[in-house]
Structures are given as C-alpha cells and as structure tokens.
Amino acid sequence: MQPGLVIKLRPSGPWRIGPDSGARNRVETIYHSDSLYSAVTSAMAMLGRLDEWLQATVREPVPAVCFSSCFPFQNEIGMVVPPRTLWPPKATSLASGRVRWKSARFVPLDVVRAMLSGEPLNEDEWSVDGPSECLVPAGRPGPFRTAVRWNAAVDRRTGASERHATGCIEFRPGAGLWSVAGFRDEEAHAQWLDPVKAAFRLLADSGFGGERSRGWGRSEAPEFLEGSLPEMILPDTSSRSSDSEPVPEEASSPVPPIHEPPPEPSPVPPVEEPPVEPPPGSEPNPEPEPPPPDPDPKPPAPEPDPPLPVPPFPDPSPVVVSSESASAAAPEPEPSPVPEPEPLPDPEPEPHPEPEPLTVAGVTTDAVVPLPLELPDTEIRHPASALWLLSLFTPAPADAVDWRRGNYSVLARGGRVDSPAGSGELKKQVQMVVEGSVLYAEGIPHGAASDVAPEGFAHPVFRAGFALAIPLPEVV
C-alpha cells in the first residue's frame, strides 16, 4: 500500500501549456508530470525548502514523492489517458462504427475499470468531443477547448506595433485538471504531505504554465483527497467482504458445457393390457389357417458361374537391340556399377538476422524495437507484471523493465531554462516514455531525474522521469 494524494485544480482563467514544437499559436492539452514537478520545485524554493526537496526526490535512489500528469475532469467525471493495451476497444460487430474510439485521447476512469472487468461499451451512451479529444456521455460537451487569443506588441520608443497570437486552453464551468501524488512510504507521507499541499496552494495563486504575468494558469483553492494507491485509481473489486450475502446453492451449481448432449430420458415400461374375454355364448376366435400353396411354383434362380481363373501375366521379354544384319542379335551390355554418393557435410546454421528497427515509436506485444533511450542492461529473473504509466518515465539503472514486451511510445522533451542564474537557453533533449504506456517489469519501477542543464550552466537542471505506475489486472 502506497500513500497517495489526489489534487483537483479548478482554473479561474485560461491556461497556457506550451507544445513540444514551441509554436506560440499552438497549445498542449496535457500538463506533463515533469512540468508539474518543475512547478512544485519552484514553489519549494519560494517556501525555503529547495535543498531538502531535491535531496528527498532527486538524490535518493527512490524518490520520496512522485507526481502523475494532470488530466482533465468535468464535474464528477475524472478522465485519464487509457492503457494502450486496452484502447481502442474491439468492435462488437461489423456494423459498429458510430463512435470513433481511437480518436479519444482521454477517457473516464469508470470506462477503464469497466473494460478491465470485461464489460462491453455501449455506443449509444458515449461520444467523442472533437475539440478536447475526450470521451464524454452522449449529448454532453467536453471539459475544455483550445483557443487563440490575439495581442499587439507596442514599441514605446517608436510607437510601432506587431500583432501576434497565443494559444491557450479555456475550461468550462465545473471542469479542471487533476493529478495524483504518490509517497514512498508512511514516513515520507508524514514529512511531505503538508509541504506539497502548501506548494499547490502557492501555485494556484501564482499560476502554472506560460503567460503567468498576464494572469494565466491560476486556479481556485485546490481540493485534496487522501487515500492509498492503487486503490484510488483502480479499486480492487475482486475480493468480497465476509458479511456479503451467501450465494444460493442453485446458483452455484455447475452448468454442463454447451457441447455435451442432454441426457436421454429413461425408458417408460409398457403398460400391459388385460386380456379381453369373449362374451358368454360366443365361440372363440379360430386360429388363422396357413395360406394355400402356390399352384405354379417358379424354379429357383440358377447360381452364377464361378469366375474363370486369370492366367498369370507373362514376364516381359528382354529388349533385343537390332543391328544392320537381323540374323544375329547383339548381347545386352552389362550395366556399369553406380558409385555410392559421398556423404555431404552438415550445413552450417545460418545466423538469424537482427530485427530491423521499425519506423514507429511504440511496440506491440512480443515485438523487439530498439528504443532511442539509454536502456539499462537488466536481467528479468521473476515473472514480470503489467504496469500502466500515469506519468512520463525515464528508466533508472536499477529498474528491471522487459523492453521486449508491452505497448509503449516515447516523446522527446526539451524547452528553455527559466532560472535566476539565466533564462532562455535551450535544455538538453531527453526521450521519455509517455503516459498510457504499458510496461512489464519486476515490481514497480522508480525512474530517475536527468540533468538537462546546458553546457557550463551555473547549476544542474533536472527533468523528473519518476514513474507513477498502476498494476493492471488481467482482463477477464
């Protein structure tokens, strides 16, 4: 059991989440976990706990606190990036196609739980909202939409102006973003629960993301919900309580398989009828007389003659080679002895060619794809279990991940430095496994934080790749 904390943010204005391309008129619809960790680290610095925070998260083998990415919610519906092994669902019939399941990037948590329980989805109850790429109940709008706001930059010295556009996210009333924080153990939970809440309260006033100087990225007072992981995401419904109602014996009786024929009915004994006695004074029925013989009997049919013996087929006479004088026949030449074939040497086994790298970023089950990451050389000794990632992930050397299995993709993360020591320089790019990926690993991987500071920068700049993973049960 891992202590957890759910944070719900209700934006009070537009948010600016910069895309990976850096285009100002574009916006990303998911606030990644590495950006959330960077924002919390900045808040810890303003609270005077930066060194203690970095020591507990970056410099420890197992981070004391890790965050998931921020996903949208609308009223009582919390959405998430679904597991890649379950989404999109398989079509129930050839005529199904009213809902484009594949175009949904965020789906409700209840849908994920239903799919893990083996329940089919009813197409009449769901629809995909195009602007937000969210799966919502039929007839309801999405939680947000993307917009472009125009501004004019004015040069105060010359009076010249230049028009430019900035992309943003606008949330509907009752909608927002939610995230979950996982603590290493009870000791880390007791130490960092209040500082994490204080950091989110500070960020709600100062803002998340870009354009904070214009008042963007702010939210109302955050809501907190404490619990344990993974039950807060995927409750365990397999176990039943002891005080549940007993199952009747009729319902628990085994059902014969379909291919077994039904048992034959038992034969009914025949009912013997009593003999009918003739009435008094009547003669009994005489015995039936045999039929008279045929006056003109036909003779019996003659038996067929036995088959004649077949003489044996004579042996073929030898072929005589004729010459110019037909008086004498040349003797047949004796066949030359055929030499025995020499045994051939055993062929050398051809080496199997190495699998060529695919052009896609993800990998399907049991496929080998070299990931553009510096993957640790780990040996899988115990059976690996499926894990559903809710955060960006950078593998640590001690993480025993079976990269030949699973379904995952990677994302290149960059950006610019924002620090009092210097701002605007480009960070080093890092490949990270994205949210919704399904990995197979021994236990829960922890991840690592990479130093992406430019060459010769004043201090290290960390990009958090800590894993917040949820074990996936087998689909029934």
Number of C-alpha atoms within 10 A of each C-alpha: 11 14 22 25 22 20 18 25 23 23 26 18 16 20 27 25 22 23 18 14 12 12 12 15 16 21 22 17 22 18 22 20 28 23 17 21 21 15 18 24 19 17 22 22 16 12 13 11 14 16 11 11 20 17 12 17 19 19 12 11 13 16 23 21 24 25 27 26 26 25 22 29 26 21 11 9 15 19 25 25 26 24 20 20 18 14 17 15 12 11 12 12 7 6 7 11 11 10 16 13 20 11 14 21 20 22 24 21 17 15 17 21 16 13 17 17 15 12 13 14 15 9 16 10 11 17 21 24 21 13 13 19 19 26 25 22 17 13 10 12 19 23 25 23 17 18 16 16 10 10 12 11 11 12 10 8 6 7 8 10 12 9 9 13 15 17 22 27 23 20 23 17 13 12 22 23 22 23 22 25 19 25 24 18 14 11 11 16 19 12 12 16 17 10 17 19 17 16 19 25 19 19 20 20 14 16 23 24 16 15 17 14 9 8 16 21 25 22 23 14 17 18 14 16 11 14 15 15 22 19 14 16 16 17 10 12 9 8 6 9 7 7 6 7 8 7 8 8 8 7 8 8 8 8 7 9 7 7 6 7 8 8 6 6 6 6 6 6 6 6 6 6 6 6 6 6 7 10 8 6 6 7 8 9 7 6 6 6 6 6 6 6 7 7 6 6 7 7 6 6 6 6 6 6 6 6 6 6 6 6 6 6 6 6 6 6 6 7 7 10 11 11 10 6 7 9 8 10 11 11 8 10 6 6 6 6 6 6 6 6 6 6 6 6 6 6 6 6 6 6 6 6 6 7 10 9 11 13 7 9 15 17 19 15 12 11 15 16 19 16 19 13 13 12 15 13 11 13 11 13 8 10 9 16 19 22 24 25 26 28 29 28 28 27 22 21 15 14 21 23 26 16 20 17 20 24 22 24 19 21 17 12 17 17 17 15 19 12 13 7 9 10 10 10 14 15 19 18 14 18 19 20 25 22 29 26 25 29 26 23 21 18 16 18 23 23 23 26 20 17 15 20 20 16 10 7 13 12 11 13 19 18 25 26 26 28 28 29 26 18 18 16 14 10 11 8
